[in-house]
């Protein structure tokens, strides 16, 4: 009977400690954890190792093995303990920290590059050139949200309890699980959405507060003028709008200014159209995994009235700043 008494008292102490901790505010929990982590940092790992090693009196080979294991254990114990502290104090299901503090993660795809990423919920996302996305961590919450600048194609993992939102400047797209493309470059006059599978709810807002709301079905293409708020919605073949995911460029009666902008983003060059008359030209052609020089050659051949000159970029030896390669399009 005497031996059970300390165990009973210890249990009561633990219960009281847990009751006390449940009443702490998030800031108090942070302070408590920080103090524990500071104590961990003060542990003299090398001294502890030497003490343990001095007590090992086995054969040389055994001592060497145990020495290695001891060092590994000493080094790993600290981060493991720190992680345990984090789990105890900051990962409680309904804590204020989990509700109010978000770490933002950003992924960028520069000019001349396209990227494929898998989001924490399993959603596949392809990011076009000169585009970026930002999302909060932890990601799987009541609402899954990403912020998009530029163009992206998404295959969203279905989760009826957690809708997926793409916020792209003047527009927001809400989905449960579907495949679609959003093109929302800040400098473009219009914002575009192309739906290949499932359904989405589109909400667009202009600078003066005008709203446009549409529900899209497969093969719907939506274009919204960001200034006027005017929305055009058609059901058509979407290959032109999603081919970039497979490294294919499709020009279908595409005006020269749009061709120039596509080449700038796709190949990371500066395109200069030297004659206003050329801006009226339109191009219909397809490029699949072609180099910039091959594309320029084919464009020149397709329109005998134009001449294309490529000027490679240079690096300033004094400043180490590289100038952008330039493509100049003129009339013959």
Residue pairs with C-beta under 8 A, 6 or more apart in sequence:
21 29
24 32
25 96
26 95
26 96
26 97
26 100
29 89
29 90
29 95
29 97
30 89
30 90
30 97
32 89
33 85
33 86
33 88
33 89
33 90
36 85
37 82
37 85
40 78
40 81
40 82
40 85
43 78
45 74
45 75
45 78
48 74
49 70
49 71
49 74
52 70
53 63
53 67
53 70
56 62
56 63
56 66
56 67
58 66
90 97
90 98
91 98
92 98
98 138
102 136
102 137
102 138
103 136
103 137
104 134
104 135
104 136
104 137
105 134
105 135
105 136
105 137
106 132
106 133
106 134
107 115
107 117
107 127
107 132
107 133
107 134
108 127
108 131
108 132
109 115
109 127
109 128
109 129
109 130
109 131
109 132
109 150
110 129
110 130
110 268
111 129
111 130
111 264
111 265
111 267
111 268
112 129
112 265
112 266
112 267
112 268
112 269
113 129
113 268
114 126
114 127
114 128
114 129
114 244
114 245
114 247
115 126
115 127
116 124
116 125
116 126
116 127
117 124
117 125
117 127
117 133
118 124
118 125
119 125
119 135
119 139
119 144
119 146
120 137
120 138
120 139
120 140
121 139
121 140
121 144
121 157
121 159
121 162
121 164
122 157
123 144
123 154
123 155
123 156
123 157
123 164
124 154
124 155
125 133
125 146
125 152
125 153
125 154
125 155
126 152
126 153
126 154
126 245
127 133
127 150
127 151
127 152
128 150
128 151
128 152
128 153
128 183
128 244
128 265
129 150
129 265
129 266
129 268
130 150
130 185
130 265
131 148
131 149
131 150
131 151
131 152
131 185
132 148
132 149
132 150
133 146
133 147
133 148
133 149
133 152
134 146
134 147
135 145
135 146
135 147
136 145
140 162
141 162
142 162
143 162
143 163
143 165
144 159
144 162
144 163
144 164
144 165
145 164
145 165
145 166
145 167
146 165
146 166
146 167
147 167
147 168
148 166
148 167
148 168
148 182
148 184
149 168
149 169
149 184
149 185
149 186
150 183
150 184
150 185
151 181
151 182
151 183
151 184
151 185
151 244
152 166
152 181
152 182
153 179
153 180
153 181
153 182
153 242
153 244
153 245
154 166
154 179
154 180
154 181
154 182
155 179
156 164
156 175
156 176
156 177
156 178
156 179
156 198
157 177
158 176
158 177
158 178
159 176
159 177
160 176
163 174
163 175
163 176
164 174
164 175
164 176
164 177
165 172
165 173
165 174
165 175
166 172
166 173
166 175
166 182
168 182
168 184
168 191
169 184
169 186
169 191
169 226
170 184
170 191
170 204
170 205
170 206
170 207
170 224
170 226
171 182
171 184
171 191
171 193
171 202
171 203
171 204
171 205
171 224
172 202
172 203
172 204
173 180
173 182
173 193
173 200
173 201
173 202
173 203
174 200
174 201
174 203
175 198
175 199
175 200
175 201
176 198
177 198
178 195
178 197
178 198
178 199
178 200
179 195
179 196
179 197
179 198
180 193
180 194
180 195
180 196
180 197
180 198
180 200
180 216
181 192
181 193
181 194
181 196
181 238
181 241
181 242
182 191
182 192
182 193
183 191
183 192
183 193
183 194
183 241
184 191
184 192
188 226
189 225
189 226
189 227
190 223
190 224
190 225
190 226
191 204
191 223
191 224
191 226
192 221
192 222
192 223
192 224
192 241
193 200
193 202
193 216
193 221
193 222
194 220
194 221
194 222
194 238
194 241
194 242
195 216
195 217
195 218
195 219
195 220
195 221
195 238
196 218
196 219
196 238
196 242
197 218
198 218
199 215
199 216
199 217
199 218
200 215
200 216
201 213
201 214
201 215
201 216
202 212
202 213
202 214
202 215
202 216
202 222
203 211
203 212
203 213
204 211
204 212
204 213
204 224
204 229
204 231
205 211
205 212
205 229
206 226
206 227
206 228
206 229
207 226
207 227
210 229
211 229
212 224
212 229
212 231
214 222
214 231
214 233
216 222
216 233
217 235
219 235
219 236
219 237
219 238
220 233
220 234
220 235
221 233
221 234
221 235
221 236
221 238
221 241
222 231
222 232
222 233
223 231
223 232
224 230
224 231
224 232
225 231
239 250
240 250
240 252
243 249
243 250
244 266
246 288
247 288
247 289
248 286
248 287
248 288
248 289
249 262
249 266
249 286
249 287
249 288
249 290
249 295
250 286
251 259
251 262
251 283
251 284
251 285
251 286
252 284
253 282
253 283
253 284
254 262
254 282
254 283
254 284
255 279
255 280
255 281
255 282
256 273
256 278
256 279
256 280
256 281
256 282
256 283
256 329
257 273
257 279
259 283
259 299
260 271
260 273
260 329
261 271
263 269
263 271
263 292
263 295
263 327
264 270
264 271
267 292
267 295
268 324
268 325
269 292
269 324
269 325
269 326
269 327
270 324
270 325
270 326
270 327
271 326
271 327
271 329
272 326
272 327
272 328
272 329
273 279
273 329
274 328
274 329
274 330
274 331
275 329
275 330
275 331
277 331
278 306
278 329
278 330
278 331
281 303
281 305
281 306
283 299
283 302
283 303
285 298
285 299
285 302
287 294
287 295
287 298
290 298
292 310
292 327
293 310
296 308
296 310
296 327
299 306
299 308
300 306
300 307
300 308
304 332
305 331
305 332
306 329
306 330
306 331
306 332
307 329
307 330
307 331
307 332
308 327
308 328
308 329
309 327
309 328
309 330
310 325
310 326
310 327
311 325
311 326
311 327
311 328
312 325
313 322
313 323
313 324
313 325
313 326
314 322
314 323
315 321
315 322
315 323
316 322
316 323
